[in-house]
Amino acid sequence: MASRTVVTERISDAIRRQIPAYATLGDAQRRETEAIAAWGVQRLLELWVFGTSLDEADLRQFHGIGVARGTDGRPLFAVLRAYRVAAVEASGLIHEMAGDDLTLDDALALNRVLLESLDEISEVLFAGHTSATTRLTGDRADVVRALADDLVTGRQTSTAALADRSEQLGIALPSRFGLTVVGSPDGEEVTAGEVARFAAAVDDPDGDALVLTTTRSGQGVLLHSRPVVDATPSARWRVCVVDDVALADLPATFRVASAAVRHAPAEAFGSGPLDEADALLVALLRGEPRVDPRTFASTALRPLLAPGQAHVLEGLSAYLLTGSSTEAGRRLGLHPQSMRHRLRRSRAVTGRDLADPWDHLVLRTATTVLAIAAD
């Protein structure tokens, strides 16, 4: 024990060298490992010298260590191996330092103490680690739901606080999320299990997509770092999907999407899930004062506002104003075939069909807002 510092360093170095999970520990965790090593060696020597066994206080201490390692996510096999490595290293150090002073009976007694102690320590470490991981498995689902709740309601306190929560959960929050809101047309509450089924539809070819789920006011909510590939609503569901939402914009976007799922007319869901433009139109029709009509128009017509699409937008606007491709072509000095080509191009770029009453309303309203804003 006079060489405590050297002994502790030798044991700690052996653990870090032989066990990858311990090689990357931070300073605080490394100091904790060294402190446990020093205490463990002292108890080993006391048991050996006085011929005693681990007592209840020792076992409670090791149980607590198991709980701590389960809580901080260190693998159980790595924890148990660390104690085996420490035992071998400690035994070697004792023989190295004692030299010829050890008798055969001394060596046998040391080995017996090591084997008996490791057996008891392994049991209580296993029990502590298992109890922690079992608790955390149940708690984690609640914690993840709470995080999703806070993100969509704007209760997150700061970037630093979010970073801390993410680190505790072992996840990396992207700077932008996809948002999916799921509701029932008859007002029936969406269950957590049903939300999980929608979460399974997230496109995840690499297996690393982050999906946070929760329920709010009877609706299912998904935040996903990958696109949803199967959000086609049936008679059972109303769905709104908004892609590429900044974390700071999630609360406002969620309010709009949630209201759209609840209040949009049935025909709005005829051709698939609502998107951001659909949700913004519903908000405008409901007199939502926080929605800028120009934001709606630019969202609905975004593909046609890109460079090289001005002629398509011009043709679409003329058609919606006149209600006739022939008249629209005449106004623009276009051959009817050219006019029809622009309308086909509009459908391909926007994904909206002018023969669909809801899509027609979205485009007609958006082009009208754009025209008024330009005057």
ZAVEXRO-915565 format. One line per field, with one value per residue: residue number from 0; x, y, z of N, C-alpha, C in turn. Coordinates in steps of 0.05 Angstrom, whole numbers, plus 5000, padded with zeros to 4 digits. Atoms other than C-alpha are relative to their C-alpha. Layout:
<recs>
lovex NUM;... $
n_c1 X;... $
n_c2 Y;... $
n_c3 Z;... $
ca_c1 X;... $
ca_c2 Y;... $
ca_c3 Z;... $
c_c1 X;... $
c_c2 Y;... $
c_c3 Z;... $
</recs>
This chain:
<recs>
lovex 0;1;2;3;4;5;6;7;8;9;10;11;12;13;14;15;16;17;18;19;20;21;22;23;24;25;26;27;28;29;30;31;32;33;34;35;36;37;38;39;40;41;42;43;44;45;46;47;48;49;50;51;52;53;54;55;56;57;58;59;60;61;62;63;64;65;66;67;68;69;70;71;72;73;74;75;76;77;78;79;80;81;82;83;84;85;86;87;88;89;90;91;92;93;94;95;96;97;98;99;100;101;102;103;104;105;106;107;108;109;110;111;112;113;114;115;116;117;118;119;120;121;122;123;124;125;126;127;128;129;130;131;132;133;134;135;136;137;138;139;140;141;142;143;144;145;146;147;148;149;150;151;152;153;154;155;156;157;158;159;160;161;162;163;164;165;166;167;168;169;170;171;172;173;174;175;176;177;178;179;180;181;182;183;184;185;186;187;188;189;190;191;192;193;194;195;196;197;198;199;200;201;202;203;204;205;206;207;208;209;210;211;212;213;214;215;216;217;218;219;220;221;222;223;224;225;226;227;228;229;230;231;232;233;234;235;236;237;238;239;240;241;242;243;244;245;246;247;248;249;250;251;252;253;254;255;256;257;258;259;260;261;262;263;264;265;266;267;268;269;270;271;272;273;274;275;276;277;278;279;280;281;282;283;284;285;286;287;288;289;290;291;292;293;294;295;296;297;298;299;300;301;302;303;304;305;306;307;308;309;310;311;312;313;314;315;316;317;318;319;320;321;322;323;324;325;326;327;328;329;330;331;332;333;334;335;336;337;338;339;340;341;342;343;344;345;346;347;348;349;350;351;352;353;354;355;356;357;358;359;360;361;362;363;364;365;366;367;368;369;370;371;372;373;374 $
n_c1 5016;4982;4997;5028;5001;4990;5018;5025;4994;4995;5026;5016;4989;5006;5029;5003;4986;5012;5029;5005;5020;4986;4978;5009;5013;4992;4983;5016;5005;4974;4994;5018;4989;4976;5009;5011;4978;4985;5017;5003;4975;4998;5018;4989;4978;5012;5012;4979;4984;5015;5016;5029;5015;5015;5023;5024;4994;4986;5018;5017;4983;4997;5026;5003;4982;5014;5021;4988;4991;5024;5012;4984;5000;4977;5010;4996;4977;4975;4997;4991;4973;4982;4993;4982;4974;4989;4992;4975;4978;4995;4986;4973;4986;4995;4978;4976;4990;4993;4977;4996;5014;5026;4999;5020;5026;5008;5010;5025;5020;5006;5017;5026;5013;5007;5021;5025;5009;5009;5026;5020;5001;5013;5029;5013;4997;5020;5027;5002;5000;5025;5022;4998;5007;5029;5014;4995;5015;5027;4999;4991;5024;5013;4982;5001;5026;4999;4984;5017;5020;4988;4992;5022;5015;4983;4992;4972;4991;4977;4984;4983;5017;5007;4976;4997;5020;4993;4977;5010;5015;4983;5010;4991;5022;4993;5009;5026;5016;5026;5022;5024;5022;5020;5025;5022;5022;5023;4992;4990;4972;4979;4986;4971;4994;5005;4979;4976;5003;4992;4971;4986;5001;4979;4979;4976;4983;4975;5005;4991;5019;5010;5029;5012;5029;5016;5028;5008;5028;5012;4987;4973;4980;4974;4978;4983;4977;5002;5028;5020;5004;5027;5018;5025;5022;5024;5024;4995;4981;4994;4972;4986;4971;4984;4971;4979;5008;4979;5008;5013;5026;5017;5025;5019;5007;5017;5027;5013;5005;5020;5026;5007;5010;5026;5021;5001;5023;4993;4989;4972;4983;5007;4977;4977;4997;4997;4973;4999;5017;5028;5005;5000;5025;5021;4997;5010;5030;5011;4994;4977;4986;4970;4991;4997;5008;4978;4986;5015;4997;4973;4998;5016;4990;4971;4987;5004;4985;4972;4991;5007;5027;5018;5019;5020;5017;5016;5022;5019;5015;5019;5021;5017;5015;5020;5015;5000;4973;5001;5000;4975;4980;5004;4990;4971;4990;4989;5015;5013;4983;4979;5013;5005;4974;4993;5017;4989;4976;5008;5008;4977;4982;5013;5013;5029;5016;5020;5026;5007;5011;4984;4975;5008;5003;4974;4985;5014;4996;4972;4994;5014;4984;4975;5006;5006;4976;4983;5011 $
n_c2 4976;4976;4994;4998;4985;5017;5023;4990;4994;5025;5013;4983;5002;5026;5000;4983;5012;5026;4998;4976;4982;4983;4986;4973;4987;4973;4996;5006;5029;5013;4997;5018;5028;5002;5000;5027;5019;4997;5012;5029;5013;4999;5021;5026;5006;5004;5027;5020;5000;5007;5024;4993;4999;4975;4998;4988;4973;5003;5009;4977;4981;5011;4999;4973;4997;5013;4982;4976;5008;5004;4974;4985;5015;5017;5028;5017;5018;4985;4994;5025;5006;4981;5011;5023;4989;4988;5021;5012;4981;4997;5024;4998;4979;5011;5019;4985;4984;5016;5016;5025;5000;5015;5029;5014;4996;4972;4998;5014;4984;4977;5009;5006;4974;4989;5015;4997;4972;4995;5013;4983;4974;5003;5003;4975;4982;5009;4992;4970;4991;5008;4983;4974;5000;5006;4975;4980;5007;4989;4971;4988;4995;4976;4977;4994;4987;4973;4983;4993;4981;4974;4989;4991;4979;4977;4998;5003;4976;4988;5019;5015;5020;5021;5016;5017;5021;5018;5015;5020;5020;5013;4993;4975;4987;4985;4972;4998;5025;5003;5001;5013;4999;5020;4998;5017;4984;5000;4988;5020;4995;5017;5013;5001;5023;4993;4982;5017;5012;4979;4996;5021;4994;4980;5011;5003;5021;5004;5007;4980;4978;4993;4995;4994;5001;4993;4994;4974;4994;5021;5004;5011;4981;5012;4983;5020;4990;5011;4997;5021;5012;5012;4985;4998;5003;5015;4989;5000;4980;4974;4997;4976;5003;4976;5007;4980;4979;4993;5006;4976;4996;5023;4994;4986;5019;5020;4988;4998;5027;5013;4988;5009;5027;5000;4984;5000;5016;5028;5001;4992;5024;5019;5008;5007;4984;4971;4990;4974;4981;5007;4993;4971;4992;5004;4979;4975;5002;4999;4973;5001;4974;5002;5011;4980;5011;5002;5024;5021;5000;5008;5029;5015;4996;5000;5012;4983;4975;5006;4989;5016;5009;4976;5003;5019;4986;4982;5015;5009;4977;4992;5021;4997;4974;5001;5025;5013;5001;4985;4971;4994;4999;4976;4977;5000;5002;5027;5021;5016;5023;4989;4995;5025;5010;4986;5010;5027;4995;4991;5023;5016;4986;4995;5024;4994;5005;4979;5012;5005;4975;4988;4990;4976;4978;4993;4986;4975;4981;4992;4982;4974;4986;4991;4978;4977;4991;4987;4974 $
n_c3 5000;5002;5029;5009;5025;5021;5003;5013;5028;5015;5004;5018;5027;5011;5007;5024;5022;5008;5003;5016;4988;4979;5013;5008;4978;4994;4976;4976;4998;4994;4972;4985;5003;4983;4972;4994;5000;4975;4979;5005;4992;4971;4989;5006;4981;4973;4999;5002;4975;4976;5005;4998;5026;5006;4983;5012;5010;5025;5022;5007;5016;5027;5013;5009;5024;5022;5008;5014;5026;5017;5005;5020;5026;5004;5003;4977;5005;4996;4971;4986;5008;4987;4974;5004;5007;4976;4981;5010;4997;4971;4991;5010;4985;4973;5002;5008;4978;4977;5006;4986;4974;5001;4999;5016;4987;5006;5028;5001;4986;5017;5022;4990;4996;5026;5013;4984;5002;5028;5003;4987;5013;5026;4996;4993;5022;5019;4990;5001;5028;5012;4989;5012;5029;5002;4994;5021;5024;4997;4997;5025;5018;4989;5003;5028;5005;4988;5017;5023;4991;4996;5026;5016;4986;4995;4972;4996;4987;5014;5016;4981;4986;5019;5004;4976;5001;5022;4991;4981;5014;5020;5027;5012;5013;5024;5000;5013;4998;5013;4981;5009;4981;5007;4985;5009;5010;4982;4975;4981;4993;5012;4979;5003;5018;5028;5007;5005;5027;5019;4998;5015;5029;5007;5018;4984;5012;4986;4972;4981;4998;4974;5000;4974;5002;4976;5007;4990;5005;5016;5025;4999;5010;5006;5009;5013;5015;5027;5010;4996;5026;5002;4984;5015;4982;5007;4987;4971;4992;5013;4996;5011;4999;5007;5001;4998;4981;4981;4973;4989;5013;4996;4987;5018;5022;4988;4996;5026;5010;4983;5007;5027;4998;4986;5012;5029;5010;5008;5027;5000;4996;5021;5016;4983;4976;5003;4997;4986;5013;4992;4972;4999;5011;4980;4980;5011;5003;4972;4989;4982;5005;5000;5026;5021;5026;5018;4993;5012;5029;5007;4994;5019;5027;4999;5023;5024;4996;5005;5026;5024;4999;5001;5021;4991;4982;5016;5013;4980;4991;5021;5001;4977;5003;5021;4999;5026;5011;5026;4995;4988;5022;5017;4985;4999;5027;5002;5013;4979;4992;4982;4975;4986;4991;4975;4978;4992;4985;4974;4984;4994;4981;4974;4990;4997;5024;5002;5000;4972;4989;4979;5012;5015;4981;4990;5020;5007;4978;4999;5022;4995;4979;5013;5018;4983;4987;5020;5007 $
ca_c1 5000;5061;5063;4989;5001;5043;4995;4934;4968;4990;4920;4886;4934;4923;4847;4851;4900;4860;4788;4767;4707;4756;4806;4765;4742;4743;4785;4729;4713;4787;4796;4735;4765;4831;4795;4757;4821;4857;4799;4792;4866;4864;4804;4837;4899;4856;4817;4881;4920;4864;4830;4762;4709;4672;4620;4551;4579;4628;4574;4529;4587;4599;4524;4524;4583;4543;4484;4529;4560;4492;4468;4527;4519;4584;4574;4566;4617;4669;4655;4662;4725;4755;4752;4784;4840;4849;4852;4906;4947;4940;4961;5022;5041;5036;5082;5129;5135;5137;5188;5215;5176;5113;5103;5063;5007;5008;4999;4944;4908;4913;4885;4828;4811;4813;4768;4717;4715;4709;4651;4613;4632;4609;4540;4527;4556;4510;4449;4464;4479;4417;4371;4397;4391;4321;4299;4331;4297;4229;4250;4283;4217;4187;4248;4247;4173;4185;4240;4194;4140;4187;4212;4143;4115;4176;4192;4265;4305;4369;4417;4462;4404;4384;4456;4458;4393;4416;4482;4445;4402;4460;4429;4450;4395;4398;4391;4329;4274;4217;4150;4092;4025;3974;3901;3836;3778;3728;3767;3789;3855;3917;3953;4028;4028;3997;4049;4103;4075;4082;4152;4170;4153;4212;4262;4323;4368;4429;4395;4416;4353;4331;4256;4224;4151;4098;4023;3992;3918;3898;3944;4008;4071;4136;4201;4246;4315;4295;4235;4172;4163;4093;4049;3990;3927;3869;3799;3830;3881;3892;3965;4007;4081;4127;4199;4261;4239;4290;4289;4270;4211;4182;4131;4099;4101;4070;4012;3997;4003;3962;3906;3907;3899;3841;3804;3821;3762;3761;3776;3843;3868;3844;3912;3956;3982;3978;4043;4065;4028;3963;3970;3985;3923;3879;3908;3893;3821;3812;3837;3901;3934;4005;4007;4032;3995;4060;4093;4038;4044;4119;4113;4059;4094;4166;4183;4157;4197;4262;4305;4282;4210;4181;4148;4113;4087;4064;4024;3994;3973;3941;3903;3877;3856;3818;3797;3814;3879;3857;3843;3905;3947;3915;3931;4003;4009;4022;4000;3949;3998;4052;4002;3983;4057;4066;4007;4035;4101;4067;4036;4102;4140;4089;4058;3989;3934;3890;3833;3834;3789;3835;3899;3863;3845;3916;3946;3892;3899;3975;3978;3926;3967;4030;3996;3969;4036;4069;4023 $
ca_c2 5000;5046;5041;5057;5107;5059;5001;5042;5067;4997;4969;5027;5024;4949;4959;5015;4976;4911;4936;4984;5011;5039;5066;5128;5148;5222;5251;5246;5174;5156;5185;5146;5081;5095;5109;5043;5006;5035;5017;4948;4932;4955;4910;4852;4858;4864;4801;4764;4785;4775;4716;4750;4757;4814;4841;4871;4942;4918;4884;4945;4987;4940;4937;5013;5011;4963;5011;5070;5031;5010;5082;5111;5057;5019;4947;4895;4847;4903;4920;4847;4838;4901;4867;4804;4845;4883;4819;4789;4853;4861;4789;4799;4863;4828;4772;4822;4866;4810;4768;4710;4731;4695;4623;4572;4579;4655;4647;4596;4640;4700;4660;4635;4706;4729;4674;4679;4755;4757;4709;4753;4817;4792;4773;4841;4879;4839;4853;4928;4936;4897;4936;5001;4982;4953;5017;5060;5020;5038;5108;5121;5115;5167;5212;5208;5224;5283;5309;5304;5340;5396;5404;5410;5455;5500;5483;5469;5518;5528;5497;5476;5442;5404;5382;5356;5317;5288;5266;5231;5194;5177;5212;5268;5317;5342;5416;5402;5350;5323;5330;5283;5293;5236;5242;5204;5232;5212;5246;5180;5186;5159;5109;5104;5036;5065;5121;5067;5035;5101;5108;5042;5073;5122;5111;5083;5044;5054;5039;5105;5147;5184;5182;5215;5201;5227;5241;5309;5324;5257;5262;5223;5264;5240;5278;5243;5254;5214;5221;5182;5132;5106;5160;5147;5159;5111;5123;5111;5168;5241;5257;5320;5315;5376;5365;5402;5441;5478;5460;5532;5529;5463;5493;5540;5486;5435;5482;5493;5420;5396;5445;5424;5350;5367;5418;5407;5384;5311;5326;5356;5286;5256;5253;5237;5269;5344;5382;5449;5489;5451;5464;5538;5545;5514;5563;5621;5597;5592;5664;5645;5714;5688;5659;5707;5696;5709;5653;5607;5629;5621;5552;5528;5555;5543;5495;5546;5603;5568;5595;5572;5560;5631;5612;5553;5597;5648;5595;5567;5636;5653;5587;5597;5668;5650;5578;5558;5535;5564;5633;5630;5614;5670;5720;5698;5692;5617;5559;5516;5458;5501;5522;5451;5433;5487;5460;5389;5417;5452;5387;5351;5404;5419;5350;5383;5364;5421;5371;5359;5410;5419;5424;5474;5516;5514;5537;5588;5620;5620;5653;5705;5722;5727;5773;5818;5821;5841;5901 $
ca_c3 5000;5006;4930;4922;4865;4824;4837;4816;4753;4733;4742;4707;4649;4641;4640;4588;4546;4544;4544;4487;4527;4579;4529;4513;4582;4600;4656;4708;4691;4691;4760;4784;4756;4791;4857;4852;4835;4896;4942;4911;4921;4993;5007;4972;5016;5079;5061;5045;5107;5157;5123;5119;5063;5030;5078;5065;5059;5006;4966;4970;4944;4885;4871;4867;4819;4776;4776;4757;4700;4674;4679;4640;4586;4597;4571;4625;4593;4594;4667;4689;4648;4679;4747;4720;4688;4753;4794;4749;4750;4826;4837;4792;4829;4897;4874;4841;4903;4954;4919;4960;5022;4997;5016;4978;5029;5019;4944;4952;5001;4954;4896;4939;4960;4888;4862;4919;4915;4839;4843;4893;4859;4791;4819;4851;4792;4746;4790;4795;4721;4700;4747;4719;4646;4658;4690;4637;4581;4609;4628;4560;4522;4569;4564;4488;4486;4533;4487;4426;4465;4484;4413;4381;4436;4442;4514;4500;4542;4502;4452;4510;4547;4484;4474;4546;4537;4471;4502;4559;4509;4464;4403;4357;4341;4269;4255;4213;4220;4180;4216;4208;4243;4242;4261;4255;4214;4267;4323;4355;4392;4358;4403;4416;4381;4319;4319;4323;4260;4223;4250;4218;4150;4155;4099;4135;4087;4131;4197;4228;4221;4283;4296;4357;4370;4417;4419;4427;4435;4406;4347;4332;4321;4288;4282;4232;4202;4140;4093;4107;4050;4065;4092;4045;4085;4085;4110;4179;4177;4162;4152;4143;4126;4127;4106;4125;4187;4229;4303;4321;4273;4297;4346;4295;4240;4287;4305;4232;4213;4272;4256;4183;4201;4246;4203;4129;4087;4067;3994;4014;4031;3965;3931;3991;4054;4063;4055;4083;4030;4044;4118;4107;4063;4116;4166;4120;4108;4184;4193;4228;4238;4247;4176;4122;4056;4019;4057;4035;3962;3960;3992;3945;3883;3905;3848;3797;3828;3813;3756;3688;3710;3701;3635;3668;3724;3673;3636;3700;3724;3658;3657;3728;3712;3649;3663;3592;3561;3494;3523;3566;3504;3465;3520;3522;3447;3452;3408;3446;3444;3477;3530;3545;3550;3603;3643;3640;3663;3720;3743;3739;3778;3832;3838;3836;3788;3764;3756;3831;3866;3926;3885;3840;3901;3928;3862;3847;3916;3913;3844;3865;3928;3886;3836;3892;3926;3860;3850 $
c_c1 5017;5004;4973;4999;5009;4981;4975;5005;5004;4973;4983;5010;4994;4971;4996;5012;4985;4970;4993;4980;5012;5022;4993;4986;5010;5015;4985;4995;5026;5008;4982;5010;5024;4993;4989;5022;5016;4985;4999;5025;5003;4982;5010;5022;4989;4988;5021;5015;4985;4982;4970;4988;4987;4976;4977;5006;5016;4982;4981;5015;5003;4973;4995;5017;4986;4977;5011;5009;4977;4988;5016;5004;5025;4991;5007;5025;5026;5005;5011;5029;5020;5009;5018;5028;5014;5010;5027;5023;5007;5016;5029;5017;5008;5024;5026;5012;5009;5024;5001;4986;4974;5006;4979;4972;4990;4987;4974;4977;4992;4982;4972;4983;4991;4976;4973;4989;4989;4973;4978;4997;4985;4970;4987;5003;4978;4972;4997;4998;4973;4977;5000;4991;4970;4984;5002;4985;4972;5000;5007;4977;4986;5016;5000;4974;5000;5017;4985;4979;5012;5008;4976;4983;5017;5009;5030;5012;5023;5014;5017;4983;4992;5024;5004;4981;5007;5023;4991;4986;5017;4991;5012;4977;5009;4991;4973;4987;4979;4979;4976;4979;4978;4975;4979;4977;4976;5007;5010;5030;5019;5017;5031;5008;4996;5021;5025;4999;5007;5030;5016;5000;5021;5021;5026;5018;5025;4996;5008;4981;4991;4970;4991;4970;4987;4971;4993;4971;4986;5012;5028;5019;5027;5019;5021;5022;5001;4972;4982;4993;4972;4981;4973;4977;4979;4977;5005;5017;4998;5029;5010;5030;5013;5029;5017;4992;5023;4989;4984;4972;4980;4974;4979;4991;4981;4972;4985;4992;4978;4972;4990;4989;4972;4978;4999;4976;5010;5013;5030;5019;4996;5024;5025;5002;5001;5029;4999;4981;4971;4994;4998;4974;4977;5002;4989;4969;4987;5006;5022;5017;5030;5011;5000;4991;5023;5017;4986;5005;5028;5005;4986;5013;5031;5014;4999;5014;5029;5008;4993;4971;4979;4979;4978;4981;4982;4977;4980;4982;4979;4977;4981;4984;4977;4983;5000;5029;5001;5002;5026;5022;4997;5011;5030;5013;5013;4981;4987;5017;5022;4988;4995;5026;5007;4983;5009;5026;4995;4992;5024;5018;4987;4988;4970;4985;4977;4972;4990;4990;5018;5026;4995;4998;5027;5015;4986;5004;5028;5006;4986;5016;5025;4994;4994;5025;5018;4990;5009 $
c_c2 5025;5008;5003;5013;4982;4977;5009;5006;4975;4986;5015;4998;4973;4998;5016;4987;4975;5002;5026;5019;5018;5017;5029;5015;5029;5001;4992;4970;4985;5002;4982;4971;4996;4999;4972;4979;5002;4988;4970;4985;5000;4979;4972;4993;4995;4972;4978;4998;4989;4976;5004;4999;5027;5001;5014;5028;4999;4993;5022;5020;4990;5000;5029;5006;4988;5018;5024;4993;4995;5026;5015;4985;4983;4971;4983;4982;5015;5006;4975;4993;5019;4989;4976;5009;5012;4979;4987;5019;5004;4976;5000;5020;4990;4981;5015;5015;4983;4983;4974;4999;4984;4970;4989;5004;5028;5002;4986;5016;5024;4991;4993;5025;5012;4986;5004;5029;5007;4988;5018;5027;4999;4998;5027;5021;4995;5010;5030;5010;4993;5016;5027;5001;4993;5025;5020;4993;5010;5030;5014;5007;5025;5025;5009;5014;5029;5019;5008;5020;5028;5013;5011;5021;5024;5003;4995;5026;5013;4978;4982;4978;4977;4982;4981;4976;4980;4982;4978;4977;4985;5005;5026;5013;5015;5029;5004;4973;5000;4997;4986;5000;4981;5004;4982;5018;5001;5010;4980;5005;4980;4989;5001;4977;5007;5020;4984;4988;5020;5005;4979;5005;5021;4986;4999;4978;4994;4992;5020;5024;5005;5006;5004;5000;5008;5002;5026;5004;4979;4994;4987;5020;4985;5022;4981;5013;4989;5005;4977;4989;4989;5015;5003;4996;4981;5014;5003;5024;5026;5005;5026;4996;5026;4993;5023;5024;5005;4995;5024;5004;4978;5008;5013;4981;4979;5011;5001;4972;4986;5011;4991;4971;5000;5014;5000;4984;4973;4999;5008;4976;4980;4989;4993;5018;5030;5006;5027;5020;4995;5011;5031;5011;4996;5021;5027;5000;5002;5027;5000;5025;4998;4989;5023;4988;4997;4976;4975;4999;4991;4970;4983;5001;4998;4987;5018;5027;4996;5011;4981;4991;5023;4996;4981;5014;5020;4986;4991;5023;5009;4980;5003;5025;4997;4975;4985;5001;5015;5030;5008;5002;5024;5025;5002;4998;4973;4982;4983;4976;5009;5006;4974;4987;5014;4990;4972;5003;5010;4977;4983;5012;5003;4975;5004;4998;5021;4988;4993;5026;5013;5011;5026;5024;5010;5018;5027;5021;5010;5020;5027;5016;5011;5024;5025;5012;5015;5028;5022 $
c_c3 5000;4971;4987;4972;4977;4994;4984;4971;4983;4994;4980;4972;4987;4991;4974;4976;4989;4994;4984;5013;5021;4988;4995;5022;5003;5026;5026;5003;5005;5029;5017;4998;5017;5030;5007;5001;5026;5023;4998;5009;5030;5013;4995;5020;5028;5002;5001;5027;5024;4996;5002;4972;4997;5019;4985;4989;4974;4977;4992;4983;4971;4985;4989;4976;4976;4989;4985;4972;4981;4992;4979;4974;4995;4998;5024;4997;5005;5029;5014;4992;5013;5027;4998;4993;5025;5020;4991;5004;5029;5010;4990;5015;5028;4999;4992;5023;5024;4996;5015;5027;5000;5002;4982;5012;4996;4972;4997;5013;4983;4977;5009;5005;4974;4987;5015;4997;4972;4996;5012;4986;4973;5003;5006;4978;4979;5008;4998;4971;4987;5010;4988;4971;4996;5005;4978;4974;5001;5001;4973;4982;5010;4995;4971;4992;5011;4982;4975;5007;5002;4974;4984;5015;5007;5029;5004;5010;4984;4984;5018;5014;4981;4995;5024;4999;4979;5008;5019;4986;4979;4971;4991;4986;4975;5002;4988;5001;4979;5021;4988;5022;4990;5017;4988;4991;5018;5028;5021;5005;4987;5023;4995;4981;4971;4990;4993;4973;4979;5001;4985;4970;4992;4983;5015;4988;5015;5029;5020;5002;5029;4998;5029;4997;5026;4991;5013;4993;4982;4974;5004;4987;4996;4992;4988;4984;4972;4990;5007;4972;4996;5019;4986;5019;4990;5013;5030;5008;4984;5006;4988;5003;4990;5002;5007;5018;5020;5028;5012;4989;5005;5014;4982;4978;5011;5004;4974;4989;5016;4994;4973;5001;5012;4984;4969;4990;4989;4973;4999;5002;4976;4985;5017;5024;4994;5002;5013;4987;5006;5028;5003;4989;5020;5022;4991;4999;5028;5013;5020;4996;4998;4974;4979;4973;4980;5006;4988;4970;4992;5006;4979;4972;4999;4976;4975;5003;4996;4973;4977;5000;4997;4978;5008;5019;4986;4987;5020;5010;4980;4998;5024;4999;4980;5001;4974;4989;4974;5005;5013;4979;4983;5014;5000;4973;4995;4983;5022;5009;5020;5028;5015;5010;5027;5024;5009;5016;5028;5018;5008;5021;5027;5013;5005;4974;4999;4999;5028;5013;5021;4988;4984;5019;5010;4979;4993;5022;5000;4977;5004;5021;4988;4982;5017;5012;4980;4992;5019 $
</recs>
